[in-house]
């Protein structure tokens, strides 16, 4: 998978796959990269997506002098997403605000451990230390610390990925239909 994306096999791949806009916090992740690189020199960020902050993010990357550590492929087609998830060591979504982002469920079902923020509906599915790691929003240092922790602890990455994959099964259409039918039966039967 990594070869198809032009990624080196020995890199630790951090994936951000979302809209490049303020609410999703891509700038927080970019600001965390220098600290991550100090601890994990082989770390490489794939900042995938498009949005209104694209130019601002590119300028921030240049200002921090980290362009060699970040790939910005732009918008990723639905059909290509699995390739990116399979190439990633971890998935990061540092949202300032969010409901229940689909990319979290996609990452979990792909077996990619998650670092996300404690906002909106994210803590309802990402249980800290079990199905991912949660950090406060707007905190590049806390984000970097969590990312470094996962990148340097392979056993914990695997444990979190396996738990997350099992939890996300509860969010399949079949499971949701089954739960809805059960609720209707309970309402009808009193």
C-alpha positions as CSV (number, residue, x, y, z in Angstrom):
1,X,0.0,0.0,0.0
2,X,2.7,2.4,1.0
3,X,4.6,1.9,-2.3
4,X,1.4,2.8,-4.3
5,X,1.3,6.1,-2.4
6,X,5.0,6.7,-2.8
7,X,5.7,6.4,1.0
8,X,8.8,4.9,2.5
9,X,8.3,1.6,4.3
10,X,10.3,2.6,7.4
11,X,8.3,5.8,8.1
12,X,5.7,6.0,10.9
13,X,2.7,7.3,9.1
14,X,0.3,9.7,10.8
15,X,-2.9,10.2,8.8
16,X,-5.3,13.2,8.8
17,X,-8.1,12.7,6.4
18,X,-10.7,15.4,6.7
19,X,-11.7,18.8,5.5
20,X,-8.9,21.4,5.9
21,X,-11.0,23.8,7.9
22,X,-10.8,25.4,11.4
23,X,-13.2,23.1,13.1
24,X,-11.2,20.0,12.2
25,X,-7.9,21.5,13.7
26,X,-5.4,20.7,11.0
27,X,-3.3,23.7,12.2
28,X,-3.1,22.1,15.7
29,X,-1.7,18.9,14.1
30,X,0.8,20.8,12.0
31,X,2.0,22.7,15.1
32,X,2.5,19.4,16.9
33,X,4.8,18.0,14.1
34,X,8.1,19.5,15.3
35,X,7.7,18.0,18.8
36,X,6.7,14.7,17.3
37,X,9.8,14.7,15.0
38,X,12.1,15.3,18.0
39,X,10.9,12.1,19.5
40,X,10.1,10.0,16.4
41,X,12.3,11.3,13.6
42,X,10.8,8.8,11.1
43,X,7.3,10.3,11.6
44,X,5.6,11.4,8.4
45,X,2.2,13.2,8.2
46,X,-0.2,12.7,5.4
47,X,-2.5,15.7,5.6
48,X,-5.3,14.7,3.2
49,X,-8.3,16.8,2.3
50,X,-9.3,20.1,0.9
51,X,-10.8,23.2,2.3
52,X,-10.7,26.9,3.2
53,X,-7.6,26.6,5.3
54,X,-5.4,25.0,2.6
55,X,-3.3,28.1,1.9
56,X,-3.0,29.0,5.6
57,X,-1.8,25.4,6.4
58,X,0.7,25.4,3.5
59,X,2.1,28.7,4.9
60,X,2.3,27.3,8.4
61,X,4.2,24.2,7.1
62,X,6.7,26.5,5.3
63,X,7.1,28.8,8.3
64,X,7.8,25.8,10.6
65,X,10.2,24.3,8.0
66,X,8.6,20.9,8.1
67,X,7.5,20.5,4.5
68,X,9.8,17.4,4.1
69,X,7.8,15.7,6.9
70,X,4.3,16.4,5.5
71,X,2.6,15.1,2.3
72,X,-0.5,17.0,1.2
73,X,-2.3,14.9,-1.4
74,X,-5.5,17.0,-1.4
75,X,-8.9,15.5,-1.7
76,X,-9.0,11.7,-1.5
77,X,-11.6,9.8,-3.5
78,X,-13.8,7.4,-1.6
79,X,-12.3,4.5,-3.6
80,X,-8.8,5.4,-2.5
81,X,-9.4,5.9,1.2
82,X,-8.7,2.2,2.1
83,X,-5.2,2.6,0.6
84,X,-4.5,5.5,3.0
85,X,-5.9,3.8,6.0
86,X,-3.9,0.6,5.3
87,X,-0.7,2.7,5.0
88,X,-1.3,4.6,8.3
89,X,0.2,3.7,11.7
90,X,-2.2,6.1,13.4
91,X,-5.1,8.3,12.5
92,X,-5.4,11.8,14.0
93,X,-8.4,14.1,14.2
94,X,-7.7,17.2,16.4
95,X,-11.2,18.7,16.0
96,X,-12.1,21.9,17.8
97,X,-15.8,20.9,17.4
98,X,-17.4,17.8,15.8
99,X,-20.4,15.6,16.0
100,X,-19.5,11.9,15.2
101,X,-17.1,12.1,12.3
102,X,-17.4,9.2,9.8
103,X,-13.6,9.2,9.4
104,X,-13.3,8.0,13.0
105,X,-15.5,5.0,12.3
106,X,-13.7,4.3,9.0
107,X,-10.3,4.4,10.8
108,X,-11.6,2.1,13.6
109,X,-13.0,-0.4,11.1
110,X,-9.7,-0.3,9.2
111,X,-7.8,-1.2,12.3
112,X,-6.0,2.1,12.6
113,X,-5.6,3.5,16.2
114,X,-6.9,7.0,16.7
115,X,-5.8,10.1,18.5
116,X,-8.7,12.6,18.7
117,X,-10.0,15.4,20.8
118,X,-12.6,15.3,23.6
119,X,-15.2,17.3,21.7
120,X,-18.8,16.6,20.5
121,X,-19.7,13.0,19.9
122,X,-16.1,11.8,19.6
123,X,-15.8,10.6,23.3
124,X,-19.0,8.5,22.8
125,X,-17.1,6.1,20.5
126,X,-13.4,6.8,21.3
127,X,-12.8,5.5,24.8
128,X,-9.5,6.9,26.1
129,X,-6.9,4.1,26.4
130,X,-9.3,1.5,25.0
131,X,-10.4,2.4,21.5
132,X,-8.1,5.4,21.0
133,X,-6.5,8.3,22.8
134,X,-8.3,11.5,23.6
135,X,-6.7,14.9,24.2
136,X,-8.0,18.3,25.0
137,X,-8.8,20.5,21.9
138,X,-6.4,23.3,20.9
139,X,-3.4,21.7,22.6
140,X,-0.5,20.8,20.2
141,X,1.7,19.6,23.1
142,X,-1.0,17.1,24.4
143,X,-1.6,16.0,20.8
144,X,2.1,15.5,20.2
145,X,2.5,13.6,23.4
146,X,-0.4,11.2,22.6
147,X,0.9,10.6,19.0
148,X,4.5,9.9,20.2
149,X,3.1,7.5,22.8
150,X,1.2,5.5,20.2
151,X,4.0,5.6,17.6
152,X,6.5,4.3,20.1
153,X,4.3,1.6,21.6
154,X,3.5,-1.0,19.0
155,X,1.7,-3.4,21.4
156,X,-0.6,-0.6,22.6
157,X,-1.3,0.4,19.0
158,X,-2.3,-3.1,18.2
159,X,-4.5,-3.5,21.4
160,X,-6.3,-0.2,20.7
161,X,-6.8,-1.1,17.0
162,X,-8.3,-4.5,17.9
163,X,-10.7,-3.1,20.5
164,X,-11.7,-0.3,18.2
165,X,-12.4,-2.7,15.3
166,X,-14.7,-4.8,17.6
167,X,-16.6,-1.7,18.9
168,X,-17.2,-0.2,15.5
169,X,-19.2,-3.4,14.6
170,X,-22.0,-1.9,16.7
171,X,-22.3,1.0,14.1
172,X,-22.9,-1.2,11.0
173,X,-26.2,-0.7,9.2
174,X,-27.2,-4.2,10.1
175,X,-26.7,-3.6,13.8
176,X,-28.5,-0.2,13.7
177,X,-31.4,-1.8,11.9
178,X,-31.5,-4.6,14.4
179,X,-31.5,-2.2,17.3
180,X,-34.2,0.0,15.7
181,X,-36.5,-3.0,15.1
182,X,-36.0,-4.1,18.7
183,X,-37.0,-0.6,19.9
184,X,-40.1,-0.6,17.8
185,X,-41.1,-4.1,19.1
186,X,-40.7,-2.9,22.6
187,X,-42.8,0.2,22.0
188,X,-45.6,-1.8,20.3
189,X,-45.6,-4.6,22.9
190,X,-45.5,-2.0,25.8
